[in-house]
């Protein structure tokens, strides 16, 4: 799903070691924050020599490799907002249109992949720069002298805060945890740092009043899926379940349940597990959802209202899948099938 296109911008220089996120007692300047965020954006793309230098400057373990990137961010966890915030868990759709609309609203032409993580982080860094430049990088007294400069700085700040609260913070925590679970050591450490940086940025912005428009529009799980295909599709849609299932998760489930593993797209793999052992797979899904709910609840106030949304979705998914597992066991005891047989999707 990910491409090799450069979203973060070829003119973004590598972050210096001094731009690395420090402890809460030392607040980085806007320029340092922008360079750190740019570096994180570049590292979401297919790596080359420059990426290895960036990883070293950020203190990440190991070195980014093409195979590691493919496993973590192409086959594993997809770095697109629409995958997490859309009603179908797929690229584009209304979520993609909404993100592209934000680019237009601030006077920019949206790139071809406007909701890609690198594009959004690069935009955030550019808005930080614009805000700093409008203030002329002076103290607050100097910045207040010129009313035009004040208005420009305020506009950049509002755009940056909206980008964060509407189009980054609502999905970055899920994405980062999934990468930490599925990625190699370099990508796992990158995801951990990315989450820390985004949450720190949120701490410096006004708290969101409510959910983002993406989450407000997100449908929940159907209480009674009409078919196995519907159950599989919904289970693979984070906005409905509050969890992210990766191919690595499903491979782990097959080993734990002692089931045959059919390698392929996530929906194909999950469907295979459900067809082999409906109650066991549903129990495993419920346990995954409980784990996600516990982790999401732990992000607490730092992630804003979206944390409660995701934790609530995961909790409901766990309850629904637990009930479905009990029903599947009952069907098995009666010698009936838990699901209507269908062709592979």
C-alpha positions as CSV (number, residue, x, y, z in Angstrom):
1,X,0.0,0.0,0.0
2,X,2.9,2.4,0.7
3,X,4.8,3.9,-2.2
4,X,8.3,5.1,-2.6
5,X,7.3,8.7,-3.2
6,X,8.9,11.3,-1.1
7,X,6.3,13.1,0.9
8,X,8.3,14.9,3.5
9,X,10.2,17.1,1.0
10,X,13.7,16.8,-0.5
11,X,14.8,20.1,1.1
12,X,14.4,18.8,4.6
13,X,17.9,18.5,6.1
14,X,18.7,15.8,8.5
15,X,17.9,16.5,12.2
16,X,21.0,17.1,14.3
17,X,21.5,15.1,17.4
18,X,20.6,18.2,19.4
19,X,17.1,18.1,18.0
20,X,16.5,14.8,19.7
21,X,13.6,14.9,22.1
22,X,14.8,15.7,25.6
23,X,13.1,15.3,28.9
24,X,10.2,17.5,30.0
25,X,12.6,19.9,31.8
26,X,14.1,21.1,28.5
27,X,11.5,22.3,26.0
28,X,12.9,22.4,22.4
29,X,12.6,25.5,20.3
30,X,10.1,25.5,17.4
31,X,12.9,25.1,14.9
32,X,14.3,22.0,16.7
33,X,10.8,20.5,17.0
34,X,10.3,21.1,13.2
35,X,13.5,19.3,12.3
36,X,12.8,16.4,14.6
37,X,9.4,16.0,13.1
38,X,10.8,16.2,9.6
39,X,13.3,13.5,10.4
40,X,10.5,11.3,11.7
41,X,8.6,12.0,8.5
42,X,11.5,11.0,6.3
43,X,11.9,7.7,8.2
44,X,8.4,6.7,7.3
45,X,9.6,6.3,3.7
46,X,11.7,3.6,1.9
47,X,15.1,4.0,3.3
48,X,18.4,4.9,1.7
49,X,21.7,6.2,2.9
50,X,20.2,9.4,4.2
51,X,17.7,7.4,6.4
52,X,20.5,5.6,8.1
53,X,22.2,8.9,9.0
54,X,18.9,10.2,10.3
55,X,18.3,7.1,12.4
56,X,21.8,7.4,13.9
57,X,21.2,11.1,14.7
58,X,18.0,10.2,16.5
59,X,19.7,7.5,18.5
60,X,17.6,4.7,17.0
61,X,18.9,1.2,17.3
62,X,20.0,-0.7,14.2
63,X,19.7,0.8,10.8
64,X,16.7,1.2,8.5
65,X,16.6,-1.4,5.7
66,X,14.4,-1.8,2.7
67,X,13.2,-5.2,3.9
68,X,12.5,-3.9,7.4
69,X,10.5,-1.0,5.9
70,X,8.5,-3.3,3.7
71,X,7.7,-5.7,6.5
72,X,6.8,-2.9,9.0
73,X,5.1,-0.2,6.8
74,X,4.1,-1.9,3.6
75,X,3.0,-5.5,4.5
76,X,2.6,-4.8,8.2
77,X,1.1,-1.4,9.3
78,X,0.0,1.1,6.7
79,X,1.0,4.8,7.3
80,X,-2.2,6.4,6.0
81,X,-4.8,8.2,8.1
82,X,-7.7,6.7,6.0
83,X,-6.8,3.2,7.0
84,X,-7.4,4.0,10.7
85,X,-10.1,6.6,10.5
86,X,-12.2,5.4,7.5
87,X,-15.3,3.3,7.8
88,X,-13.9,0.5,5.7
89,X,-10.3,0.5,6.9
90,X,-9.1,1.1,3.3
91,X,-7.2,3.9,1.5
92,X,-9.0,7.0,0.4
93,X,-12.7,7.3,0.8
94,X,-14.3,10.1,2.8
95,X,-11.4,10.3,5.2
96,X,-9.0,10.8,2.4
97,X,-11.2,13.5,0.9
98,X,-11.5,15.2,4.3
99,X,-7.7,15.3,4.8
100,X,-7.2,16.6,1.2
101,X,-9.8,19.3,2.0
102,X,-7.7,20.5,5.0
103,X,-4.7,21.0,2.7
104,X,-7.0,23.1,0.4
105,X,-8.4,25.0,3.3
106,X,-5.0,26.4,4.3
107,X,-4.2,27.3,0.7
108,X,-2.1,24.3,-0.4
109,X,-2.6,21.8,-3.3
110,X,-2.9,18.4,-1.6
111,X,-0.2,15.9,-2.7
112,X,-1.3,12.6,-4.4
113,X,-1.2,10.8,-1.0
114,X,-2.4,13.6,1.2
115,X,-3.1,11.4,4.2
116,X,0.3,9.6,4.2
117,X,2.1,10.0,7.5
118,X,5.2,11.6,5.9
119,X,3.1,14.2,4.1
120,X,1.2,15.1,7.3
121,X,4.3,15.3,9.4
122,X,6.1,17.3,6.8
123,X,3.1,19.7,6.7
124,X,3.1,20.0,10.4
125,X,6.8,20.9,10.4
126,X,6.2,23.5,7.7
127,X,3.5,25.1,9.8
128,X,5.8,25.2,12.8
129,X,8.4,27.0,10.6
130,X,5.8,29.4,9.2
131,X,4.6,30.2,12.7
132,X,8.2,30.8,13.9
133,X,9.1,32.9,10.9
134,X,6.0,35.0,11.3
135,X,7.1,35.8,14.8
136,X,10.6,36.5,13.4
137,X,12.0,34.0,16.0
138,X,12.0,36.7,18.6
139,X,10.6,36.9,22.1
140,X,6.9,37.5,22.7
141,X,7.3,41.2,23.1
142,X,9.0,41.6,19.7
143,X,6.4,39.4,18.0
144,X,3.5,41.6,19.2
145,X,4.9,44.7,17.6
146,X,3.7,44.0,14.0
147,X,0.0,43.2,13.8
148,X,0.4,41.5,10.4
149,X,3.1,39.3,11.7
150,X,0.8,38.4,14.7
151,X,-2.0,37.5,12.4
152,X,0.2,35.3,10.2
153,X,1.6,33.6,13.3
154,X,-1.8,33.0,14.7
155,X,-3.1,31.6,11.4
156,X,-0.2,29.2,11.2
157,X,-0.7,28.2,14.8
158,X,-4.4,27.5,14.3
159,X,-3.7,25.4,11.2
160,X,-1.0,23.4,13.0
161,X,-3.3,22.8,16.0
162,X,-6.1,21.7,13.7
163,X,-3.9,19.4,11.8
164,X,-2.8,17.8,15.0
165,X,-6.2,17.4,16.7
166,X,-8.1,16.5,13.5
167,X,-5.8,14.5,11.3
168,X,-2.8,13.2,13.4
169,X,-3.7,12.7,17.0
170,X,-6.8,10.6,16.3
171,X,-4.8,7.8,14.7
172,X,-1.1,8.1,15.5
173,X,-1.4,6.2,18.9
174,X,-2.9,3.1,17.2
175,X,-0.5,3.2,14.4
176,X,2.6,3.6,16.6
177,X,1.6,0.7,18.9
178,X,1.0,-1.5,15.9
179,X,4.4,-0.7,14.5
180,X,6.0,-1.3,17.9
181,X,4.5,-4.8,17.9
182,X,5.1,-5.6,14.2
183,X,8.3,-3.8,13.2
184,X,12.0,-4.5,13.6
185,X,14.0,-2.8,16.4
186,X,14.6,0.3,14.3
187,X,11.0,0.8,13.3
188,X,9.7,-0.1,16.8
189,X,12.0,2.5,18.3
190,X,11.0,5.1,15.6
191,X,7.3,4.5,16.4
192,X,7.9,4.9,20.1
193,X,9.7,8.2,19.6
194,X,7.0,9.3,17.1
195,X,4.3,8.7,19.6
196,X,6.2,10.6,22.4
197,X,6.8,13.6,20.1
198,X,3.1,13.7,18.9
199,X,1.8,13.5,22.5
200,X,4.3,16.2,23.6
201,X,3.0,18.4,20.7
202,X,-0.5,17.8,21.9
203,X,0.4,18.8,25.4
204,X,1.5,22.2,24.1
205,X,-1.8,22.8,22.3
206,X,-5.3,23.6,23.6
207,X,-7.1,20.5,24.5
208,X,-9.6,19.3,21.8
209,X,-13.2,20.1,22.8
210,X,-14.6,17.0,21.2
211,X,-13.8,14.2,18.8
212,X,-12.4,14.8,15.3
213,X,-14.8,14.8,12.4
214,X,-13.3,11.5,11.3
215,X,-14.2,9.7,14.6
216,X,-17.6,11.4,14.8
217,X,-18.4,9.8,11.5
218,X,-16.9,6.4,12.2
219,X,-19.5,3.5,12.5
220,X,-19.2,0.9,15.2
221,X,-19.4,-2.9,14.9
222,X,-22.6,-4.5,13.7
223,X,-24.0,-6.4,16.5
224,X,-25.0,-9.3,14.2
225,X,-22.8,-9.4,11.1
226,X,-24.7,-10.8,8.2
227,X,-21.9,-13.1,7.0
228,X,-18.4,-14.2,7.7
229,X,-17.2,-11.7,5.2
230,X,-18.8,-8.9,7.1
231,X,-17.3,-10.1,10.4
232,X,-13.8,-10.3,8.8
233,X,-14.1,-6.9,7.1
234,X,-15.2,-5.2,10.3
235,X,-12.5,-6.9,12.4
236,X,-9.9,-5.5,10.0
237,X,-11.3,-1.9,10.3
238,X,-9.7,0.0,13.2
239,X,-12.3,2.7,13.3
240,X,-15.0,0.1,14.1
241,X,-13.0,-2.1,16.6
242,X,-10.4,0.2,18.2
243,X,-7.6,-2.3,17.4
244,X,-5.1,-2.9,14.6
245,X,-4.6,-6.4,13.3
246,X,-1.4,-7.2,11.5
247,X,-0.2,-10.2,9.6
248,X,2.2,-10.9,12.4
249,X,-0.6,-10.9,14.9
250,X,-2.6,-13.4,12.8
251,X,0.5,-15.6,12.3
252,X,0.9,-15.6,16.1
253,X,-2.8,-16.5,16.5
254,X,-2.4,-19.5,14.2
255,X,0.5,-20.8,16.2
256,X,-1.3,-20.3,19.5
257,X,-4.5,-22.0,18.3
258,X,-2.6,-24.8,16.5
259,X,-4.2,-23.9,13.2
260,X,-2.9,-23.9,9.6
261,X,-1.5,-20.6,8.4
262,X,-2.5,-19.4,5.0
263,X,-0.2,-16.5,4.0
264,X,-1.9,-13.6,2.3
265,X,-3.7,-10.4,2.9
266,X,-5.0,-9.9,6.4
267,X,-8.6,-10.5,5.6
268,X,-7.8,-13.8,3.9
269,X,-5.7,-14.9,6.8
270,X,-8.3,-14.0,9.4
271,X,-11.0,-15.7,7.4
272,X,-9.0,-18.9,7.3
273,X,-8.6,-18.9,11.0
274,X,-12.3,-18.3,11.6
275,X,-13.2,-21.1,9.2
276,X,-10.9,-23.6,11.0
277,X,-11.8,-22.7,14.6
278,X,-14.6,-20.1,15.0
279,X,-14.7,-20.1,18.9
280,X,-11.0,-20.2,19.4
281,X,-10.4,-17.4,16.9
282,X,-13.1,-15.2,18.3
283,X,-11.7,-15.7,21.8
284,X,-8.3,-14.6,20.5
285,X,-9.9,-11.5,18.9
286,X,-11.6,-10.7,22.2
287,X,-8.3,-11.0,24.1
288,X,-6.6,-8.8,21.5
289,X,-9.3,-6.2,21.9
290,X,-9.0,-6.2,25.7
291,X,-5.2,-5.7,25.4
292,X,-5.7,-2.8,23.1
293,X,-8.4,-1.3,25.4
294,X,-6.1,-1.5,28.4
295,X,-3.2,0.2,26.5
296,X,-5.4,2.9,25.0
297,X,-6.9,3.7,28.4
298,X,-3.3,4.2,29.6
299,X,-2.7,7.0,27.1
300,X,-5.3,8.9,29.1
301,X,-5.4,12.7,28.9
302,X,-2.3,12.9,26.7
303,X,-4.2,11.6,23.7
304,X,-7.3,13.7,24.3
305,X,-10.9,12.6,23.6
306,X,-9.8,10.1,21.0
307,X,-8.2,7.9,23.6
308,X,-11.6,7.3,25.3
309,X,-13.1,6.7,21.9
310,X,-10.6,4.0,20.9
311,X,-10.7,2.4,24.3
312,X,-14.5,2.3,24.2
313,X,-14.5,0.8,20.7
314,X,-12.0,-1.9,21.8
315,X,-14.0,-2.7,24.9
316,X,-17.2,-3.1,22.9
317,X,-15.4,-5.3,20.3
318,X,-14.1,-7.5,23.1
319,X,-17.5,-8.0,24.6
320,X,-19.1,-8.7,21.2
321,X,-16.5,-11.2,20.2
322,X,-16.6,-12.9,23.6
323,X,-20.4,-13.4,23.1
324,X,-19.9,-14.5,19.5
325,X,-17.3,-17.1,20.7
326,X,-19.8,-18.5,23.2
327,X,-22.4,-18.8,20.4
328,X,-19.9,-20.4,18.1
329,X,-19.1,-23.0,20.8
330,X,-22.8,-23.7,21.2
331,X,-23.1,-24.2,17.4
332,X,-20.2,-26.5,17.4
333,X,-21.7,-28.6,20.2
334,X,-24.9,-28.9,18.1
335,X,-22.9,-29.9,15.0
336,X,-23.9,-26.8,13.1
337,X,-21.8,-24.3,11.4
338,X,-21.1,-20.9,13.0
339,X,-20.9,-19.1,9.7
340,X,-22.6,-19.2,6.4
341,X,-20.3,-20.7,3.8
342,X,-19.2,-18.2,1.1
343,X,-16.6,-17.9,-1.5
344,X,-13.2,-16.5,-0.4
345,X,-13.0,-12.7,-0.4
